[in-house]
Amino acid sequence: NRMSITEIHHLLEYFPGLSDVIEIKEVIGEGTFSTVYLGVAKKDEHKKRKLALKEIVPTFHPNRVVNELKCLKLLGGKYNVMGIHACLRQLDHIVLVMPYFKHTNFHDYYDDLTPSEVQDYMRNLLIALKWIHSKKIIHRDVKPANFLFCRQTARYCLIDFGLAQQKGNSWNFISRTRTSHNENKMSSFISKRKKRECIVTKDVPGSFRLALSSKTNLTSNPKKHNLKDSSLLDMRKRGRIVNKRKNFSLPRKPYKVCSCLGKPLVCHVCSQKPVEISPRGGTPGFRPPEVLFQYPNQTTGVDIWAAGVIFLTLLSGRYPIFRSPDDMTALAEIATIFGTQDLQDAAAILGKSFLCSKSCSKLSIKTLCKKLRCGKCNSDKATGSGQDDFVCPCGRISYPDEAYDLLEKMLKIDFNHRISAVDALDHQFIKMKCD
C-alpha cells in the first residue's frame, strides 16, 4: 500500500546502499519504537532468504538499542530466542537485520488451541525464559506479540529485548539515567538559589519592577535621592521575600511523623520523601503486582507472571484478560481474581500499603477459566453450584487439572513464592501426555 511504499522510501533514503544487498518487500509490523520490514537477500549463498529488518525510531534511547544488541548477541539463535545477522547505523537511524520468522496471528488461535497445543506453547515459552533467566536477564515485555508461534510448523521465537534488564549489571541504565538527571536538576536548583540570595532584585517579576518605577519621582534630582530611604529598603526586603519564596502561602508546620498510614491520602511528611525509582517497563495487562507497587528489587518473576497471563488467556479463551488503563485499575483487576487479602499481604512484604474501597474474595482459577470459555452458553444449563464443580454444557475444549495448578503457581501474588521457569518445566502438566 501507499504507506508501506512511503516508509520503504524513507528507509532507503537513510540507507541507500541497502537496496544493493536486500530487496525490501513490505512493512510487516509497526510498534511504538520500531517498524519491521520484510526483505529478501540478493547477494547471499542462500538466495532469496527472507529477512526481517527492524528500523528503530530515533527517539528510542540509545542505551536500549545497545541493550537489545547485547541480548541478541548473547542469547539469540538458540532455545527459541531470536538471533541477529547484522546491525546498520546511519546517524541516529538504526536497523537490525534478523531472520524472518513466519508466524500465526495470536488472535487467530488463542481461543482454539487443543490441550496438547497449549502444553507445547507453554513448554517452549518456558524453555526460552529458562535460557534467558540462566543469564540473569529479565525480558520485561513478555506478551503474545513478542512470542511468535507458527501453528503450521509448531515453531516458536521470543523477540524484542529492548526493555531487557540484567540484574547487577550496568545494562540497568534507566535508574542511572534518571538519577543523574535528578542530580543535575538539583544542582541547577541550588546554583540558582545561590544567585537569588546574592543578587536580590535581579529576578523580581515585571509587575514588581513596574510598581517600583511608577512610585519613583522622575523629576527629582538623583544626586539628592537618599539611598537609605525607608520605602526603598522596604522594597528591597520585599524583593528578597519574592526571590527566596515565590509561594506566598504560609509555611507548613514541620511534621515529623506520618499521619496517612492506612488512609487514602498522602500527608506532608510522605510528600517530602524522595521519588522511589523502580523499573516499570512492560505492557499494561502483563505487569505483575511488584511492578505495580513500584518495588525496586524485581526478579525474573516479572517474566513468569507475564507468561502466566498468557497461559490464563489460552485457558480462558479471552483476550485481553486485563484491560487496565493505569496501575491502580490494574491492581483492582488483579484483586477481583486473587482477592484483596493476598494483595494486602504482598504489599506489606514489599513495605507498601494496599487500600481498596471494596473487599474481594479469591476466585477459583479453574472455575473462572471454565466460565469465561463457556461465556456463550446459557448459564442456566451449567451444572454445579460451587467454585470447583462447575461443568460447561457446551462441549468446548477442556483442560486437565494439572494445567490450572501450574497456572496458579505462575500467578502467585508474592513473587518470592512464584514458580521459576526451571521448576515449571518439571511440572506435571508440562511432562504429561495431553490428548
C-alpha positions in Angstrom: 0.0 0.0 0.0 1.0 3.7 -0.2 2.0 3.9 3.5 4.4 0.9 3.0 5.9 2.4 -0.1 6.4 5.8 1.7 8.1 4.1 4.7 10.3 2.0 2.5 11.3 5.1 0.5 12.3 6.9 3.8 14.3 3.8 4.9 16.3 3.7 1.7 17.0 7.5 1.9 19.0 6.9 5.1 20.5 3.6 3.9 20.9 4.0 0.1 23.3 1.0 -0.2 20.8 -1.3 1.4 18.9 -1.9 -1.8 22.0 -3.4 -3.4 22.0 -6.4 -1.0 18.4 -6.6 0.3 15.2 -6.1 -1.6 12.6 -4.5 0.7 9.2 -6.0 0.1 6.7 -4.5 2.6 6.0 -3.4 6.1 5.1 -6.4 8.2 4.9 -4.8 11.7 4.8 -1.5 13.5 5.2 -0.6 17.1 5.8 2.4 19.3 9.5 2.4 18.8 10.1 0.5 15.6 8.9 -0.5 12.2 9.6 -4.0 10.8 10.1 -4.7 7.1 10.2 -7.9 5.1 13.3 -8.2 3.0 14.9 -10.8 0.6 18.6 -11.2 0.4 20.1 -10.6 -3.0 23.8 -11.4 -2.6 23.7 -14.5 -0.4 24.8 -18.1 -0.7 21.2 -18.9 0.1 19.5 -16.6 -2.4 16.0 -15.3 -1.7 16.4 -15.9 2.0 13.8 -13.9 3.9 14.9 -11.3 6.4 13.2 -9.1 9.0 14.6 -5.6 9.2 13.7 -3.7 12.3 14.1 0.1 12.0 14.3 1.7 15.4 12.9 5.2 15.7 15.5 8.0 16.5 13.7 8.9 19.8 14.4 5.4 21.2 17.0 5.7 23.9 20.5 4.7 22.6 21.2 2.5 25.6 18.1 0.5 24.9 19.4 -0.2 21.4 22.7 -1.4 23.0 20.7 -3.4 25.4 18.9 -5.3 22.7 22.0 -5.9 20.7 23.8 -7.3 23.7 20.9 -9.6 24.5 20.6 -10.8 20.9 24.3 -11.5 20.6 24.4 -13.3 23.9 21.2 -15.2 23.8 20.0 -15.2 20.2 19.8 -18.1 17.8 19.0 -20.9 20.3 16.3 -22.0 22.8 13.5 -20.2 21.0 15.2 -16.8 21.1 15.5 -14.6 18.0 19.0 -14.3 16.5 20.6 -11.4 14.6 22.6 -11.1 11.3 23.8 -7.5 11.3 23.2 -4.0 12.7 23.3 -0.9 10.4 23.6 2.6 11.6 23.4 6.0 9.8 23.5 9.0 12.2 20.6 8.4 14.6 18.9 5.8 12.4 19.5 2.1 13.3 18.3 -1.1 11.5 18.6 -4.6 13.0 18.8 -7.3 10.4 17.3 -10.6 11.7 16.0 -13.9 10.4 12.4 -13.7 9.2 10.1 -15.8 11.3 6.8 -16.8 9.8 4.1 -16.9 12.5 0.4 -17.0 13.1 -1.5 -14.0 14.5 -2.4 -14.6 18.1 -6.0 -13.5 17.6 -6.4 -16.4 15.1 -5.6 -19.2 17.6 -5.7 -18.1 21.3 -9.2 -19.5 21.9 -8.8 -22.5 19.7 -5.7 -24.4 20.8 -6.0 -28.0 21.9 -4.7 -29.1 25.3 -1.6 -30.6 23.6 -1.0 -27.4 21.7 -1.3 -25.3 24.9 1.1 -27.6 26.6 3.6 -27.3 23.7 3.2 -23.5 23.6 3.9 -23.1 27.3 6.7 -25.6 27.3 8.5 -23.6 24.5 7.9 -20.3 26.2 9.3 -21.6 29.5 12.3 -23.0 27.6 13.1 -19.5 26.3 12.6 -18.0 29.7 14.8 -20.6 31.4 17.6 -19.8 28.9 17.5 -16.0 29.4 17.0 -16.3 33.2 20.0 -18.5 33.4 22.0 -15.5 32.2 20.2 -13.4 34.9 18.3 -11.4 32.3 14.7 -10.2 32.7 12.9 -9.8 29.4 10.4 -7.4 31.0 8.0 -7.4 28.0 6.8 -11.0 27.6 3.4 -10.9 25.8 1.8 -12.8 22.8 3.2 -10.2 20.3 6.7 -10.9 21.5 6.5 -14.7 21.5 5.9 -15.7 17.9 4.2 -19.0 17.1 3.8 -20.7 13.7 1.0 -23.2 14.1 1.7 -25.0 10.8 5.3 -25.8 11.8 5.0 -25.7 15.6 8.0 -23.3 15.9 8.4 -20.6 18.4 10.5 -17.5 18.9 10.9 -14.9 21.7 11.7 -11.4 20.3 12.1 -7.7 21.3 14.7 -7.3 24.1 14.5 -3.5 24.1 13.3 -3.4 27.7 15.5 -6.3 28.9 17.4 -5.8 32.2 20.3 -7.8 33.6 20.5 -7.8 37.4 23.6 -6.4 38.9 24.9 -5.1 35.6 25.2 -1.6 34.0 22.6 -2.7 31.5 20.1 -1.4 34.0 20.6 2.1 32.7 17.2 3.5 33.4 17.7 4.2 37.1 21.2 5.6 36.5 19.9 8.0 33.8 17.0 9.2 35.9 19.2 9.6 39.0 21.8 11.7 37.1 19.0 13.7 35.6 17.7 14.4 39.1 21.1 15.3 40.4 21.7 17.8 37.6 18.3 19.2 38.2 19.0 19.6 41.9 22.5 21.2 41.4 20.9 23.6 38.9 18.3 24.5 41.5 20.9 25.0 44.2 23.1 27.3 41.9 20.0 29.3 41.0 19.1 29.6 44.7 22.6 30.9 45.5 22.3 33.5 42.7 19.0 34.7 44.1 20.5 35.1 47.6 23.4 37.1 46.2 21.6 39.3 43.7 18.4 40.5 45.4 16.4 42.2 42.8 17.6 40.5 39.6 14.7 38.1 39.3 11.9 40.3 40.5 8.9 39.9 38.3 8.0 42.5 35.7 4.9 43.7 37.5 7.0 44.3 40.6 9.5 46.4 38.6 6.7 48.4 37.1 5.4 49.2 40.5 8.8 50.3 41.6 9.3 52.6 38.7 5.8 54.1 38.9 6.4 55.2 42.5 9.7 56.9 41.7 9.8 60.6 41.3 11.3 61.0 37.8 11.7 64.8 38.1 13.7 64.7 41.3 17.4 65.1 41.3 19.1 61.7 41.5 22.0 63.2 43.4 19.7 64.3 46.2 18.0 60.9 46.3 18.6 59.1 49.6 19.6 55.5 49.0 18.7 54.6 52.6 15.2 55.8 52.1 13.0 53.5 54.2 10.5 52.8 51.4 13.3 51.7 49.1 14.7 49.4 51.8 11.3 48.1 52.3 11.0 47.3 48.6 14.4 45.5 48.8 13.2 43.4 51.6 10.1 42.5 49.7 12.4 41.6 46.8 14.3 39.2 49.0 11.0 37.6 50.0 9.9 37.2 46.4 13.1 35.7 45.4 13.5 33.3 48.2 9.9 32.1 48.4 7.7 32.7 45.4 4.9 30.8 47.1 3.1 33.4 49.3 1.3 30.8 51.4 2.3 30.4 55.0 4.9 27.7 55.6 3.6 24.4 56.8 4.3 23.1 60.3 7.3 20.8 60.3 5.5 17.5 60.9 7.9 14.6 61.6 5.5 11.7 62.0 3.5 10.2 59.1 -0.2 10.8 59.6 -1.5 9.0 56.4 -0.7 5.4 57.2 -3.7 3.2 56.3 -5.6 6.2 55.0 -6.5 7.1 51.4 -4.4 10.3 51.4 -0.8 11.5 51.4 0.5 13.5 54.3 3.1 16.3 54.3 5.8 14.0 55.6 5.3 11.4 52.9 5.0 14.1 50.1 8.5 15.2 51.0 10.1 11.8 50.6 12.3 11.3 47.5 10.7 9.7 44.5 11.2 5.9 44.5 12.8 4.8 41.3 11.8 1.3 40.1 11.7 -0.4 36.7 8.3 -0.1 35.2 8.9 -1.3 31.6 6.4 -3.7 30.1 2.9 -3.8 28.6 -0.2 -2.9 30.6 -2.1 -6.0 31.5 1.1 -8.1 31.8 2.8 -6.2 34.7 3.0 -8.2 38.0 2.0 -6.7 41.4 5.6 -5.9 42.4 5.9 -3.7 39.3 2.6 -2.0 40.0 3.6 -1.5 43.6 6.9 0.1 42.3 9.1 -2.3 44.2 12.7 -1.6 43.0 14.3 -5.1 43.6 12.5 -7.0 40.9 13.4 -10.5 39.8 12.8 -12.9 36.9 9.4 -13.5 38.4 8.3 -10.5 36.3 8.5 -12.7 33.2 6.9 -15.7 34.9 3.8 -13.5 35.8 3.5 -12.3 32.2 3.8 -15.8 30.9 1.1 -16.8 33.4 -1.2 -14.1 32.0 -0.7 -15.6 28.5 -1.5 -19.0 30.0 -4.6 -17.6 31.6 -5.7 -16.2 28.2 -5.2 -19.6 26.5 -7.2 -21.5 29.2 -10.0 -18.9 29.4 -10.2 -18.1 25.7 -10.4 -14.4 26.5 -8.0 -11.7 25.2 -7.1 -9.3 26.6 -7.8 -10.7 30.1 -6.8 -7.4 31.8 -7.8 -4.0 30.3 -6.2 -1.7 32.8 -5.6 1.9 31.7 -3.4 2.7 34.7 -1.6 1.0 37.6 -4.4 1.5 40.2 -7.0 -0.1 37.9 -4.6 -2.9 37.2 -4.3 -3.7 40.9 -8.1 -3.6 41.2 -8.5 -6.0 38.4 -6.0 -8.4 40.0 -7.8 -8.1 43.3 -11.1 -9.2 41.7 -9.5 -12.5 40.8 -6.9 -13.2 43.5 -8.7 -11.3 46.4 -7.7 -8.1 48.2 -6.2 -10.0 51.2 -3.4 -11.6 49.1 -2.6 -8.2 47.6 -2.5 -6.6 51.0 -0.2 -9.3 52.3 2.1 -9.0 49.3 2.2 -5.2 49.7 3.1 -5.5 53.3 6.1 -7.7 52.4 7.2 -5.1 50.0 6.9 -2.3 52.6 3.8 -0.9 51.0 0.2 -0.5 52.0 -2.7 -1.5 49.7 -6.1 0.0 50.3 -9.2 -0.9 48.4 -12.7 0.5 48.8 -14.3 -2.9 48.3 -13.1 -6.2 49.7 -13.0 -9.1 47.2 -12.7 -12.8 47.9 -10.3 -15.0 46.0 -11.8 -16.8 43.0 -11.1 -20.4 41.8 -8.9 -20.0 38.7 -10.2 -23.3 37.3 -13.9 -22.2 37.6 -13.1 -18.7 36.3 -11.4 -20.1 33.1 -14.3 -22.5 32.5 -16.9 -19.8 32.9 -15.1 -17.4 30.6 -14.6 -20.0 28.0 -18.2 -21.0 28.3 -19.3 -17.4 28.0 -21.6 -18.0 25.1 -23.6 -20.7 26.9 -26.8 -20.3 28.7 -25.7 -20.2 32.4 -29.0 -21.9 33.4 -27.8 -25.1 31.7 -24.5 -25.2 33.5 -24.3 -27.7 36.4 -22.5 -27.3 39.7 -23.1 -24.6 42.3 -19.7 -24.5 43.9 -16.4 -23.0 42.6 -14.8 -26.3 41.9 -17.7 -28.4 40.4 -18.7 -26.1 37.5 -19.4 -28.2 34.4 -19.7 -26.5 31.0 -22.6 -27.9 28.9 -21.4 -26.6 25.5 -18.7 -29.3 25.0 -15.9 -26.8 24.3 -12.3 -27.7 24.9 -11.5 -28.7 28.4 -8.0 -28.8 30.0 -6.6 -31.1 32.7 -6.5 -30.1 36.3 -2.7 -30.0 36.2 -2.9 -27.0 33.8 -4.8 -24.9 36.4 -2.3 -26.0 39.1 0.6 -24.7 37.0 -1.3 -21.5 36.2 -1.9 -20.8 39.9 1.8 -21.3 40.7 2.8 -18.9 37.9 0.4 -16.2 39.1 1.4 -16.1 42.7 0.9 -12.6 44.0 4.1 -12.8 46.1 6.9 -13.2 43.7 9.0 -15.0 46.3 6.6 -17.9 46.0 6.1 -17.7 42.2 7.4 -20.8 40.4 10.6 -20.5 38.3 11.0 -21.4 34.7 13.2 -24.4 35.7 10.6 -25.8 38.1 7.7 -25.1 35.8 9.4 -27.2 33.1 9.3 -30.1 35.6 5.7 -29.6 36.4 3.3 -32.5 35.8 1.3 -30.5 33.1 4.4 -30.0 31.0 5.6 -33.5 31.3 2.3 -35.4 31.0 0.8 -36.6 27.7 -2.2 -34.5 26.6 -4.7 -35.7 24.1 
